[in-house]
Amino acid sequence: MKMSKGRLSRRMLGFAVGAGMMIAAGAAFAGMGQPTPWEYTLQHSASPVMDSVNWVHNFLLWIISSITIFVMILLVVVMVKFNAKANPVPSKTTHNTLIEVIWTIVPVLILVAIAVPSFRLLFEQLDIPKSDLTIKVTGKQWYWTYSYPDHGKFEFDSLMATDKQPRLLAVDNEIVVPVNKVVRVQVTGADVIHSFAVPSFGIKIDAIPGRLNETWFKATKEGMFYGQCSELCGKDHAFMPIAVRVVSDQEFATWVEGAKKKFASAPANSFASLETAAR
């Protein structure tokens, strides 16, 4: 019997160590700007809003885990201490004032503790600070159109590129923004409801025909960041990726000058075609 208990203890310890290693590995390999195979954590943050999202997520995880462990302990105690063998004569207690007060007040305090940071995060997402540039996003079946009204009012289409990596996320024309600048994003739809979402920036907002929604982000790291349409919008919903390239101020200024010539020269050339994207 002692050997059995020792073996069980070692197995439980091994399971705990393995779970800890998996958690550490998941955090270490969480994607920067794109999904990672076997990832179960959030993508790495690249904006102040996503920093707040991560904090609230981790805070809620501690609360949920504590409640789960507490309930499991109660279940074990009840099964061991109050089974028919241990208690041949069952208790006939009908109520306990102290316990009833505790299980009413404690959940209320927990909900308040959850509500305060949640509302703070919601306010941070919706309260758009003074922007350094504005990008207008129009969702269409099944691609995105982007325009830069502060930089010459040029616009271009962005379609999924089949000859680039990462698969199903690369596009022919990327959004380009400068690092550490507040970007106001105005989102609408041209046909059905779409949803503009970039996980690393902590943004997700619906693109609704006839309505202009706004969100914002401030990219704190240079590099490529990907998202996808997050509202079922038809047969090619899965093929509406979003690609954002974050560059330095100098690189952004250079890109703007090139984009003005490339996309604003003729209206007919400002829209990418499906054939162009396929090539």
N, C-alpha and C positions, 0 to 999 in steps of 0.2 A: 504493500500500500504506500509505503514511504517512497519507494522508487517511482511509483506512478505519479505521486504528487510532484516529485522533483522533476520528472520528465515533463509534466504539464507546465510547471513553472518555467522551465527552460524554453519550451515552445512559445509560451506567452511572451517571454522576454525577447525571443528571436523575432516574433511577429511585431512587437513594439519597435524594435530596432529597425526592422525592414520598412515599416510604415514611416518612421522618421526619416530614413534615407530617401524614400520615395518623395516625401514632402519637400525635402531639401533639394533633391534633383529637379523636381517640378518647378520650384522657385528659380533655380539657377538657369534652367533652359526655357523659361517663359519667353515668348516671342517678343522681339523688338520690332514693332511696326507690322508684324504679320503673324499668323498662326504658326505654331510649332507642333510637330508630331508628338502625340501623347501628352500634350499640354492640358492641364486641368486648372491652372491658375489664370488670373487676368493677364493680358499683355502688359509689358513694361510701360510705365507711364512716360509720356513725353509732353505733358502740359500740366499747369497748376490744377485744372479741374480734375484731371485723371488722378493726380496725387490725392485729392480729396476723396474721389471715388474709392481708391485703394484703401484709404484710412477707414472710411465708413464700412467697407466690405470686411476688413480685418476685425474691426470693432464688433460688428454683428456676428462674425464667426466665433469670437470668444464668448459672446452672450449665448448664442445657440448651442455651442459645445458645452458650456456650463450647465444649461438647462437640461440638455440630453443626458449628461452624466448624472446629474442630480436625480432625474426621473428613473434612470436605470438603477441607481443605488436604492431608491425607495422601493422599486419593484422587487429587488433581491431581498431587501429587509422584510418586506411583506411576505414573500414566498417562504422565507426561512423561519421567521418568527411567528407568523400567524397561520401556518398550515394546520390541518386537522390533527396531525400527530403531536405538534407542539402545543396546541390549544384544543383539547377535547371539548371544552365548554367555550363556545364562541362568545366574544364580547357583544353586548347589546347596546353599546354607546350610540346615541342618536345624533349628538352634536357636541362641538367643542368651540366655545366662543373665541378663544385665543387663536386656534388654528384657522377658524373662518376669517378672522380679521387679518391674519397674516397672508392667507392665500388670496385675499382681496387687495390689500395694499401693495404687496410685493409686485404682482403683475402690473399694477398701475405705475409703480416707480420704474419698472423695466421698460414699459412702453414710453414713458416720458424720456428716459435715458436714450431710447432709440429715436424718438421724434425730434429731439433738439438737433443733433448732428444731421439728421435727414433733411430737415427744413433748411438748415444752414447750407447744405450742399445744393438743394434745389434753388435757393436764392442765388448762389454763386453761378449756377448754370444759366439762369434766366436773366440775371443782372449784367447786361453787356457793358463793359467799360469803354472808354473812348478808344476807338479803333485806329490803327495805323493804315489799314487798307480794307477794302470791301470786295468780296467775291459773291457774285450771284450764281446760284446753282439751279438748273432746271432739269427735273427728272423726266425722261421720256422712255417709251417702250422701244428698245431696252438699252439705253445709253444715257450719258449725262452731257449737258451743255453748260459750259462755264464762261462767265464774262467778268472783266475787271473794270468796272465803271470809273474807278479812280485813276486808271492808267491807260487812257485812250479808248476805252469802251469797246475793245476788241472782244470777240468771243470765239469759242471753238468747241467742237464736240469731242467726247472722250469715249472710245469703245474698247471693249476687251480685245487684247492682242493675242492671237493664237501662237505666235512665234517667239514669245518672250517668257521669261520666268519672273516671278513665281506663277505657276499655272493657275488660271482662272482669276488672277489678281492683277496681272500686268495689263497696261492699257497703251494705246497709241499716243495719246496726248495727256500728260500728267498736269495736275494742279501744281503750281510752283509758288512757294511763299517764303519770305525771309524769316530767319530764326529770331526768336525773342521779340516778335512783333504781334500785337493784338490784331487778329483777323476776324472781321465780322462776316458771317456767312448768311446770306439771304437765300432761302430755299423755297421753291415752288414746283408745281408739277404741270406738265403740258397735256396730259391725257388721263392717267389714273393716279392713284396715290402711290408714291414711292417713299423711301425713307433713306436719308443721307446719314451714314454712320461710319465713324473712324474710331475704333476702340482705344488706340493708344492716346488719343486726344480727349477721350471721355465725352464724345458728342454723338448724338443720335436724334434726328429731328425729321418729322414727316414732311414730304414734298406733296402738297395738296393743290390740285388745280383750282385757280381762282383765289388762292390765299397765299400770302407771303409770310413765312415763318423765319425767325432769326435765331441764330446761336453764335457762339464765338469760341475761339481757341487761341492759345499762345504756345506755339511749338518751342520747346526749350532745347531740343537736340536736332542737329542736322541729320539728314538721311531720308530714306524712303519709308512711308507709312501707308498702309493699305486698309481699305474698308470695303463694304459691299452694300448694295441696296438691302434694307432690312424690313421691307414690307412686300408681301406677296403681290406681284404686279402683272402676272401673266406667264406665258410659257417660257420666256427667257429671263425670268426673274433672277435665276442663279448666275447669269452672265452679265451682271451690271456692276463690275468692280469699281472701286474708287482708289486712285493713287495720288498721294501728296508727296511732293519732293520739297524738303526743307533745305534751304541754301543760305549762304551768307548774304548780307545786304548788297555787296558788289556783284555777286553772281545773279541775284534777283534783278538788279537794274539792267544787267547785260541781257538776261532772258526777256525782260519786258520789251527792250528795244527790238530784239529779234522777233518776238511774238507779234508786235505791231505790224511788222512787214509781212510776216507769214500769214496772219489771220485777218488783218484788217484791210488788205489790199483790194479784195473783191468779196462781196457777200457770198457768191457761189462757192468760193474756196474756203470759207470759214467753217464749213460743216464737213466733218469726216464722213466718208461713205462706208458702208459695210464691206465693199470690195477692198477699199484701202486698208481697213483694219485686218481683213483676212490675209492680205499680203504681208 
